[in-house]
Amino acid sequence: MTTPADLLSRAGIQNTAAHRAVVSILQKTPAISGADILVTLASDRADATGSPSTGELQRVLAELSAAGVVGRVSAEGDGDTHYHLMPASGQARLVCRRCGTRVQASMDTVHAHLPDLHGTGFSAVFETDVIWWGLCERCVQQNAQAQPQ
């Protein structure tokens, strides 16, 4: 796995403790709300540097997002914005909006679902960064079981 410092360096982002800590959390968690990142940061940093501020977290997430390192999605379950690391170039994954399960997708799957480029003004695709958001089979089954018969 790429270290947070390496990821930040490749993206041209300042390598600060706050940036490394947020990337580290996102490497361990498929999709996490800002509030949960803040709680995790506070518990991880309580002994060393104290709790981070909400403003500090928002600044770090905005910088990571602007650099294409972090993506955001509104989660179905709680309606909060959840943050996730973007896949490396040429990778694809599926992510469950409810439980956050991540599955790596094959590039054959991606290419099979690429739009027909005819008439778009593009003649070739050189890179793809794809995330499909939906519900995993377990969450679909739980949803079906929760529905009244």
N, C-alpha and C positions, 0 to 999 in steps of 0.2 A: 504494500500500500504506500502511496506517496505521502511523504510527511507534510504537515501543514506548512512548514517553512518552504519546502520545495514548491508546493502549490501556489503559495503567495508570490514567490519569486518569479515563477513562470507567468503569472498574471500581471506582474508589475505592481503589486500592492505592497505597501509598507509592511515589513515583518515585525509587528508589535506583539506583545504578550496577548492583548485582547483579540487581535486577528487570529493568532495561532489557536487560542482557546476556543473561539467560535468554530473555526474550521475543524478542530479536533472533535468537538461535540457533534457536528454535522457528519463527520466521517463515521461516527458510531450509531447515529440515529437517522432512519430513512427520511422522516419529515417531522419537524418539531416546531411548536409555536414559539413566538418570541418570548412569551411569558415563561415557558418551560426552559428555554435557553438561559434566560435571566436567573431562574432558580438554580439550574445546574452550574452556571458560572459562579453564583454566590456560594454554593456549597463547595465547589472546587477551589475557589480562591479565598475562602474565609480565613484560613490560617495565614496566608501569605500577604495578599495585597488588599484585602477587604472586598466588599461587594461592589460589583460594577454598577454604574448608573444606567437607567433606562436610556438616557440620551447617548451614552457611550455605545450601548448595544445597537441602537438605531443607526448611529453613524457607521459602525463597523458593518452591519448588514447592508446598508445602502452602498457602501464602497464595494463590498463583495458582489453585490447584485449588479452594480454598474459595470464591473469588470467581467461579468459572465461566469463567475465562480459559483454563485448562489442563485437559485431560482425560488419563486414564491408561488404558492397555490392556496386557495381557500379550501379548507378541509370540510367535508360533508358533515361530519359528526358534530363539531362544535362551532363551525362558522369562522373560526379564527384563521388568520393567515399562518401558514406553515412554511418553513424554510427547508431547503434541501440543497445538497451539492449538485451541480450540473454534471452530467456525464462527461467523461473525457471525449475529445473529438473522435468521431468514428465509432462511438458506442451508443447503445440504446438500452433503455430499461422500461419496465412497467412498474408502476407504484400504486398501491392501494390507497385511496383517499381516506378510508376509514381507519385501518390499522397500521398503515405505513409500510407494509411488506414490500420489498423490492426484489425484482427478478431481472437478471440480465437477459436481454433479447438478442437473438442472432441478427447479424447484418442482412442475412437472406430475408428475414422477416421484414426488416426495415425497407429493403429494396422492393419487396413485393407490394408494399403499401405507399411507395413514393407516387406523387401525382404524375400524370402524363404531362411531360414538359412541352408538348406541342402547343404552340400559340401563346406561351407564357413569356416569350422573349429570352428564355434560357435554353441552352442546348445541352448542358451537362451539369451534374451535381458532383462536386469534388469532396465535400464533407457533409456529414449529417450528425446532428446532436439531437437525439430524439428521446422524449419521455412521454410515455402514454400513461395517463392518470385514469383510474377506474376503480373497480372493486375486485378483490381477489375472490377465488371460489369460496373460501371459508366465510368471508363477510356476506357474500351473496346468499349462502346457505343459512347463515344466522338471520339475515334479513327475511328470508322466506319463512323460517320457523317462527319469527316474531309476528308475522302477519296472521290475523284471525282467519280461521277457516270458515 
